[in-house]
Every structure is written in C-alpha cells, then in structure tokens.
Amino acid sequence: MRKHSKRVVAARRRNAMAGSLRPLVEQVRALVVSARHAATANIDTLQVLTNFEIGRLIVEHEQHGTARAEYGEYVLKELSNRLTAEFGRGFSKSNLEYMRRFFLVYQDRHPAIAQTLSGQLPVDGQPRPSPAKTSPVQKGRNQLITIAQTLSGQFTLSWSHYVFLLGINDPSERSFYEIESHQENWSLTEIKRQFDSGLYERLALSRDKKRVRKLAQEGHKIRQPADILKEPYILDFLGLEERPIYSESDLETAIIDKLQHFLLELGKGFLFEARQKRFTFGEDHYFVDLVFYNRLLRCYVLLDLKIGRLTHQDLGQMQMYVNHYDRDLKQPEENPTIGIILCKKKNEALVKITLPKKANIFASEYQLYLPSKEDLKQRLLEWTSSPV
C-alpha cells in the first residue's frame, strides 16, 4: 500500500512537471519550425541566432520553474526527447546544454535584449499583432525577425565555432579567438590548431602588459613593429625532429618547402621576397636568410635563423643588415626595416645590453613541436603577476 502511494505521488509529480514544460516546448517548437521555413542566404547565422534564442527560453523557463536540480535535468531531457521526435537530429540533451550555456556566456551582447525579445519592439516598423490573433508559427517567425534585427553583426561564426569557443574558460582568450576567427576567416580546423599552438599566450608573452588587454578587445592588430612578434614561434609543420645535428640550411630549406605554413605562422600582412639575399661591401659578401615585406607596416622584415644560442655577434650582424636596407634599399615613403632573429635559445639581458633602445631588431625563440598549453598559460600567469 505504501509503495503504491509513493508511485502515485511520483506520477503526480511527473505530470505536474510535464504540464509546466508544455509552454516551453511550444515556444521552442514554433521557433524551430520558423527557422526551418525561413528564406535566408546565411544558414550559419540563422542557426546561431536560433540556438541563442532557444538557450534564452530554457534559462527563462528554469528561472520561473522549480529551483531543484532534478527539474533542470528533467527539462533538458524531456525537451530533447520531444524535439528529436519531431525534428530529428540536432536536439540532443548535450546540444541543448550548449545552447543554454551559449546564452549565459553571450547574453550581454545586446544591452536591451531582455526587453527586445519579450516583444516590446515592433517588427519591420509595424506594431506587433495581438497574441490572440497570432499563430504559434507566425509568432516564432516574428521572434526570429526581431532576433536577427537585434543581434545583427553580433555573431559572425558558425555554431561549430561557438561550441568550440564555449570550451575556453578565460573570457579574454575566448574573445580573442572569436575576433581572429572572423577577421581571418578561420575554419574550425584552423581555430583548433591556433588554440592548440597557444597563439593567444604567445602573442601576449611578446607584448608589454598594457597591450595584452587589447588582444581580447581588438584581436591581433598590427600597428608597430613589436606587434608582429610571437614568443615562441611554432614550426611543428616543418617535420624536423628535435635533434642537434640539423643545420641552419636544413631549417631554411624546410621553411621554403612549407612557405605557406610559415607565412601563416608569421602572422598578418607578410609577403615573401627572397631567400639568401646577397649584398656586398668591398670584397665581402653577406647573405640575409629570408626577406619578407609586411604590407600592413609597409616595411621590409629580415629574418636570420640560428639553430643555437643567440650571441652578440648575431645581433651585430642583423644590425648591419637593417642599416643596409634602411640606407640603400627602402623607399622614402616606407617605414624602417625590422630585423628578427629566430633562435633556439635567447638571452633577454644580452639583447637589451647589445642593441640601442629604439632598435627595430628583435630576437624570438622557435620550437619544432607544439608546446603544452598549460606551460604557456603558466608562463603568462607568472609574467602578468610579476611587477612591471
């Protein structure tokens, strides 16, 4: 008898929860039907906006429902079952959880979003029809139009990109990869590679602390010579083993063979000009390993490759190369030449004591394998927490 009573109570609770879920199911259903019938050239944007709104509906429903964690689990599971039964794939419990989190992470994209999506604004300049005269599907369509108008330009990537971005906990790092993915038109594969290579940390480590914040706000902007640097450069695509017997010529040849990959690693605005560029003083011949031009900075960029530890002779030699280009080759309208020495190991104190303060010469380390993201994060944390 007691067991029967417990089953009755449990059944009543399930019925009560099912009844409270009905409005949410209808709202999401109307939204999905409208999205699938919408005529649009940008399917990715429509999917992102629809998923954002589904996330909002789920969060609002939870806020007005019971506070029990059991209820939240029930909502996602039951909503998934009903939507999957009608629409098929794309509405798994895990995907609905992504939509919910997507809204929570990005809900500040529009300051008036709560007011806008609650139906306070007109559609296409016309007053909204009264709820009594609007079908659920038409209401969903109006809702999509309002969302598209309100969030126009706020989401520029595919849903797969945003699912990946949701896995990045640091808001600054997440913002950086979103901006760069849009500006550089990164595929999902490319954004994953850039993330795995620690691009954000490497750019941050090559900047002063005041400019690190701008990476999250603006992405990677090229305004001055130091902006093109990374610390370290990752040359894993060369396929060279980590061994002491390869030469600088081996490294240079591997770079030329994978020039497109190397240009991507260098960053924005680089154009390749020459390999082993020769110039002569008297009877002595000198060779610059690699010569590039950066169209954003409008200047030559000279690269010298060193497989060992950086020496003051290496810095002096690069200073000579830069002086030659500035005095003999650059045009009056172009900016001063930049010199970069890629080395296996650098000594920051040696660089500072050898070069003039305003020298356009930099030393950066390279690695032949992907570094540990955790190691780069730890280096960045130690650097940002140290005294200026």
PEMOPE-V346194 format. One record per backbone hydrogen bond with DSSP energy under -0.5 kcal/mol. NH is the residue of the N-H (numbers start at 1). CO is the residue of the C=O. If there is no record, write none. Layout:
NH,CO / NH,CO
This chain:
5,1 / 6,2 / 7,3 / 8,4 / 9,5 / 10,6 / 11,7 / 12,8 / 13,9 / 14,10 / 15,11 / 16,12 / 17,13 / 18,14 / 19,15 / 20,16 / 21,17 / 22,18 / 22,19 / 25,21 / 26,22 / 27,23 / 28,24 / 29,25 / 30,26 / 31,27 / 32,28 / 33,29 / 34,30 / 35,31 / 36,32 / 37,33 / 38,34 / 38,35 / 40,38 / 43,41 / 46,42 / 47,43 / 48,44 / 49,45 / 50,46 / 51,47 / 52,48 / 53,49 / 54,50 / 55,51 / 56,52 / 57,53 / 58,54 / 59,55 / 60,56 / 61,57 / 62,58 / 63,59 / 64,60 / 65,61 / 71,68 / 72,68 / 73,69 / 74,70 / 75,71 / 76,72 / 77,73 / 78,74 / 79,75 / 80,76 / 81,77 / 82,78 / 83,79 / 84,80 / 85,81 / 86,82 / 87,83 / 88,83 / 88,84 / 91,88 / 96,92 / 97,93 / 98,94 / 99,95 / 100,96 / 101,97 / 102,98 / 103,99 / 104,100 / 105,101 / 106,102 / 107,103 / 109,106 / 110,107 / 113,110 / 116,112 / 117,113 / 118,114 / 119,116 / 120,115 / 121,116 / 123,126 / 126,123 / 133,130 / 134,131 / 139,135 / 140,136 / 141,137 / 142,138 / 143,139 / 144,140 / 145,141 / 146,142 / 147,143 / 148,144 / 149,145 / 150,146 / 151,147 / 152,149 / 154,151 / 155,151 / 156,154 / 162,158 / 163,159 / 164,160 / 165,161 / 166,162 / 167,164 / 168,165 / 169,167 / 171,169 / 174,170 / 175,171 / 176,172 / 177,173 / 178,174 / 179,175 / 180,176 / 181,177 / 182,178 / 183,179 / 184,180 / 185,181 / 186,181 / 191,187 / 192,188 / 193,189 / 194,190 / 195,191 / 196,192 / 197,193 / 198,195 / 199,194 / 202,198 / 203,199 / 204,200 / 205,201 / 206,202 / 206,203 / 207,204 / 211,208 / 212,208 / 213,209 / 215,211 / 215,212 / 216,212 / 216,213 / 217,213 / 218,214 / 219,214 / 219,215 / 221,219 / 223,221 / 227,224 / 228,225 / 229,226 / 231,202 / 232,365 / 233,365 / 235,233 / 235,367 / 238,235 / 239,236 / 243,241 / 246,243 / 251,247 / 252,248 / 253,249 / 254,250 / 255,251 / 256,252 / 257,253 / 258,254 / 259,256 / 262,258 / 263,259 / 264,260 / 265,261 / 266,262 / 267,263 / 270,267 / 271,293 / 273,291 / 274,291 / 276,289 / 277,288 / 279,286 / 281,284 / 282,280 / 284,281 / 286,279 / 288,277 / 289,287 / 290,303 / 291,274 / 292,301 / 293,271 / 294,299 / 295,269 / 295,293 / 298,294 / 299,294 / 301,292 / 302,338 / 303,290 / 304,340 / 306,342 / 310,345 / 315,311 / 316,312 / 317,313 / 318,314 / 319,315 / 320,316 / 321,317 / 322,318 / 323,319 / 324,320 / 325,321 / 326,322 / 327,323 / 328,324 / 329,324 / 329,325 / 330,325 / 334,331 / 335,298 / 338,300 / 339,360 / 340,302 / 341,362 / 342,304 / 342,340 / 343,341 / 343,364 / 344,306 / 344,308 / 345,308 / 348,346 / 351,347 / 352,348 / 353,349 / 354,350 / 355,351 / 359,356 / 362,339 / 364,341 / 366,343 / 367,233 / 376,372 / 377,373 / 378,374 / 379,375 / 380,376 / 381,377 / 382,378 / 383,379 / 384,380 / 385,381 / 386,382 / 386,383
